[in-house]
Amino acid sequence: MREKLELVSGRNVHVDRGCKKIEAANLRLRSQLRTRVVQFYQESGMTKRAASKALGLTQPKLNALLRGKVSDFPLDALVRIAVRAGFRVQVRVTSTA
């Protein structure tokens, strides 16, 4: 099994770019998941066809993910994809105060 993937929202480039805090936190988490899925694909040595099948995606959806189109994927979809890639996803909520 792959390593545990813990998502924590802290300093956020999306807030710095003017997004509302809620939207920015969501984008950050989705970006973190996307990064790990891309890393899985790159390290796997699989073809796009094999990887898309393993991740439960169509090839066009995998291509969109590899190109960084996180806006095409809701957070729950990215969690499912990460789990299929062998990650155990945990979300930790902390106070901002």
Beta strands, then each sheet from edge to edge (+ up, - down):
strand 1: 4-7
strand 2: 88-91
sheet 1: 1+ 2+
end
